[in-house]
Amino acid sequence: MGEDRELVQPPAVQMNSQRIAATGTAAFFIAFVIMAPLYGWLGHHHKIWFATTDHVWFWTCLAGWVLGLAGWALSNRHRKAGRTL
């Protein structure tokens, strides 16, 4: 019970993070483009208990798109440095 155990570090998971970031970024951008013409309507007709501020869905899509671009750039940087696929 009191013996010291060595921790074994598993090998890193190899995945294409650029594809994951690009897919999420594209999904948020498509949602942003779809909601852009509905900007005024969302502010007047879409008030529910967990989204009390106007246009919350529109700004969420915009934030997801911008953060996705940052994630895609970071994964591109990691790929060029040889730290990922």
N, C-alpha and C positions, 0 to 999 in steps of 0.2 A: 504494500500500500504506500509506503514511503519512498519507493524507488523513482529515480529520475527517468523520464521518458523523453526520447528525442522526437521532436515534431517533424513529420514528413511533409514537405511542401509539394503539392501536386503540380503537374505541369500546367502552364498557362493554356487557357482555352483559345483556340485559333478560330476567329470569326471575322467576317467582313463587316467592320463597323461603318464603313462608308456607305454601304448599301442600306444598313439599318437607319442611319442618320438621313440619308437621301429620301427614303420611303416616308419617314415621319414628317420631314420638312415638306415634301410634296403634298401629303395629306392635309397638313395645316394650311398650306398655300391654296389648295383647291377649296377648302372650307372658307377661307378668307375671301376668295374671289366670288364664291356663291353668296356669301353674306353681305358683300359690299353694296349691291343694289337694294338690299333689305335694311340698310342702316336705320333709316327713319322709322320704318315699320316696327323693327325690334324694340326701339325705345318706347313706343307707345303701347304695344300689345303683348310684350313678353315679360311680365313681372310675375315671378314665382318666388316661393319662400327662400330658396337658396341662392337666388340671383336677383337681389333687390336693386342693384345699380343698373342704370340704363346701359345697353349695348355690351353687356359683359361677355357675350359669346363672340362678338366681333373682335373685341380687344384680346380675348383669349387666343383666337386664331392668329392674330397678328403677332402676339408674343411667342406662340409656338413656332411660327414661321421664322422669326428673327433668331430665337434660341436654336432652332434646328440648323440655320445657316452657320451659326457659331460652332455647333457640334460637328457639322460636316467639315468645316475648315480645320477643326482640331483633329478629326480623324484623318484628314488628308495630310496634315503635318506629321502625325504619328506614322502614317504609312511611308512617307518619304524618309523618315528617320529609321525605318526598319523595325519599329516596335509592334507592328501588327501586319496582317495580310495586305 
